[in-house]
Amino acid sequence: MSATAQAAPAGTAPKGRGGIVQSVTDSLVMAKRNLIRMVRIPEVVIFGLIQPIMFVVLFSYVFGGSIKVPGSGTDAASYREFLMAGIFAQTVTFATAGAGAGIAEDMHKGLIDRFRSLPMARGAVLTGRTLADLVQTALTLVVLAVVAALVGWSAHDGIPKALAGFGLLLLLGYAFTWIGALIGLSVRTPEAATSGGLVWLFPLTFISVAFVPSQNMPGFLQHLAEWNPFSATVVAARDLFGNLPPGYPVPDAWPMQHPIWASLIWSAAIIVVFRTLAVRKYRNATA
């Protein structure tokens, strides 16, 4: 072993066995490490649940009586069903900040450099982190769905379509955690990663059809909202949950007319682009 170490150039990390099996195995090991860490710090999960529950209650009871959904007549309860897909989507995308902060913290403590010294797949550290965040997001989504049911929300088109809707939401959340991974590798502190992970999410989620229909927005904002990847997943989830009123006027934009396909395309594109950038940044940032 000492002869091998002497033959290797200084500062060069040992290379893993390579291959898909090795990459999957290493990623699962890293995901397990992050899940154990979450269990040992339960307040992170608890506080992550409080915010979306507050959004459900506030929007349902504070704004619900003031916002009317086109095609629903005077039924105030219809806004709660219209709202919930937006709250679900906002919750899964806000996991971006947690992913970025976690990776930035590992960078700050030097753990990433230690991982690089091991013979493991190059993207395993980041993939493991995003998979662990996906598990936490799924747990949060389950709790949030129970709270939503308590305030009057329900899925009307059967369990298979409801599960498909939640699947699209989790796929969007997983895609956004790769944006968080890139942010976490690009900043110096976990605090900066948290701020950087949230500052762009608020305009993304509010300039969308998550909380209000796009028909009453100014022209340029209406186009931004309808071509927003966040909006595509929200409308797809509403469609699969059966939460759109019968008379709701669907906008003419292609993502609004084909929301399920638009959601899949957007999520896949985000994963491909930002995973590539994050893995490249990981190599450079820790070299």
N, C-alpha and C positions, 0 to 999 in steps of 0.2 A: 504493500500500500504506500510506503514511504517513497519507493522508487517511482510510482505513478505520480505522486504529488510533486516530486522533484522535476519530473518531465513536463508537467503542465506549466504553462506560462503563469506568471504571478498575476493574481487578481482574476483569473479565469475560472468561472463556475463550472463544476463538473456537469456533463450533459446527461440527460435521462436516456432511457432506452428508446424513447420515441414511439410513434405509432398511436393509433386511436385508443387502443386499450390502455396504454400507459397514461395518456392524457385524461381519459375518463376516470381512471383510478385515482390519479393525483388530484383531480378536481373534486372528487367526492371526499377525499381525505381532508382537503382544505375546507370544503363545505361543512364537514363534521366539526372541524376545529372552530369555525365561526358560530355554528349552532350551539356548541357547548358553551362558548363565550356568552352568547345571548341568554342562555339558561342561567348562567351564574350572575348575570346583571339584569334581573327581571324588570327593573324600573325602566329600562330602555323600551321594552315591549309594552309596558303599562302606559307610559306617556305617549307612545305611538298610537295607542288605542283611544286616548282621551280626545285628541284633536278631531278625528273624523266623527266621533260621536257628538261632539259639540256642534260641528257643522250640520249634522243631520237635524238636531233639535232646533238650532237657530234658524236654518233655512225653512224647515217645515212649519214652525209655529210663529216665527217673527215675520218672515217674508212671504210665507205660503198664501196668506189671505190677500196679499197685494198684487201678486203676479198671476196673470191669467194665461193659460196655454191655449193657443188657437185651436179651435175645433172641439174644445171641451165644454163650451157653454159657460155656465156659472158655477160649475163644480169645483170648489176650492181644493178638494182632496186629490184631484187629478194632478195638481202641481207636485204633490209628494211623490207620486209615481214617476212623473216626468223628471223630477230632481234626482232620484236615487242613483240612476246610472251615472250621472255627473259626479256625485259624491264618491261612488265606487271608483270611478276613473281617477279622480283627484287623489284619492287615498293611495292607489297603487303607484301613481307617478311621483308622489311625495317621498317614496322610498329612495328616490334619487339622492336626496340629501344624506340619508343614512349610509348609503353605499359609499358616497364620496368621503364622508367624515371617517368611516371605518378604515378605508384604504389610506387616507392621509395620516391617520393616527399610526398605522403600521409603518408608514414611511418615516414619520417623525421619530418613532422609537427604534428604528433600524431593523425592524423585523423583516421587511422586504429584502434587505441585503442578505439576511441570514437564509431566507428561503431560496435566494438565488444561488447560494453556495451548495444547495442540495441537488442531486441528480433527478430533477423533476421536470415535467413538461412546462414550457415557457409560459403558457397562458393559464396554468392551473390555479395560481394564486388569485387571479382576477375572476376566473370562472367559478371557483369555489365560493368566493365572496358573493357574487351575484346570485348563485344558487341558494345560498343561505338566506339572502335577503328575499328571494322569491318565496321560500318557506314561511318566513315571518310575515310577508305580505299576504299570503294565502290565509294564515291564521287571523290576521287583522280583518280580512275580507269576510271570513265566516262570522266573526263577532259583529261586524258592522251589518251584515245581512240580517242577523237576529234583531238588532236594534231597529233596523229599517222595518222589519215585519211588525214590531211593536208599535210603530207610529203610523201603520196603515199601508205599507208597501207590500206588494206581492207580485210574483211572476205568473202570468196568465196562460202561457202557451206550453206548459208541461215541463217536466224535469229535464229531458234531454236538451231542449233549447236553452233553458236556464243555465245548465252546466256549460253549454257552448258560449253563452254570454260571459260567464265568469272566466272561462278559458281565454277569451279575447282580452278581457281586462288584465288578467295575469300576464299574458304575452306582452301587452303594452308596458306593464310595470317592469317586466324583465328587460325589455328593450331600453327603458329609461335608466335602469341601474347601470347599463354600460356607459351612458352619458355621465352618470355620477362617478363611475370608475375613472373616466378620463379626467374629470374635474379634480378628483382626489389625488391623482398623480401629477396634476399641473400646479397645485398650490403648495404652500409651505406648512400650513397648520390645519388641524381638524376644524377650527372655528371658521377659517376661510373657506374650507370645503363645504361646510353647512350653509354659509351665506351664499356661496357660488352655486350651490345646488338648488336654492330656493328662489333666488332673485328673478330668474327667468321663467320659473314655473307659474308664478302668479299671473303675468300677462298671458301666458300660453293657455292656462285653464279658464281665465275669465273672458278672454277674447275667443270664445268658443260657444257652442250650443249647449254647454253643460248645465247652465243655470237659467238661461233665458233663450227664447227662440231668436234666430238670427234675423228674422224679417224686419224687426224694428231698429236694427243697427244702421249706422251710416253706411253708404255704399262700399267704401274701401274696407271697413271693418267687417262688413257682411261677407265679403269674399275671403278675407283672412280667416274668419271663423269657420266658413264652410270647407276650406281646404286645409284646415288645421288637423294634423294627425290625431290629436286628442279628441276633436269633434267626431271623427270617423268612428272611433271606438265607442264613444258615448252613444251615437245614433245606432250603431250595430247592436250594442247591449240593449238599448230600449226596444229595438225591433225584436230581438230574441226573447226578451222578457215580456213582450206584449204590453209595453207601457206607453205607447203612443196613442193618443185619442183617435177615434175613427175619422174625424174630420181634420186631422192635423195636416197642414199644407207642407209637403216635403219640398225643400228648395231644389232648383234645377241642377245645381253643381253635381258633377259625377260622383264625388265621394259621398254625397248625401243620398243619391239615387242608388248607389251600390256600396253601402257602408261596410258590409262584412268583408268584401274583397278589398276595399280601401284600407280597412283596419289591418288586415293580414299583410298587405303590401307595405304599408307604412312601418309596421312593427318589424317585419323582416329586414327592410332597408336600414332602419335605425340600428338593429343588431349587427348587421354586416359591416356597416360603415364605422360605428363607434367601437365595436370590438376590435376591429383592425387597428384603429387609431390608438385605442387604449393599450393593446399588447405592444405596439410599436413604442409608445411612450414609456411603458413599463421597462422595456429593454434599455432605452436611452437614459431614463431618469435614475436607474439604479446601476448603470454600468460603471 
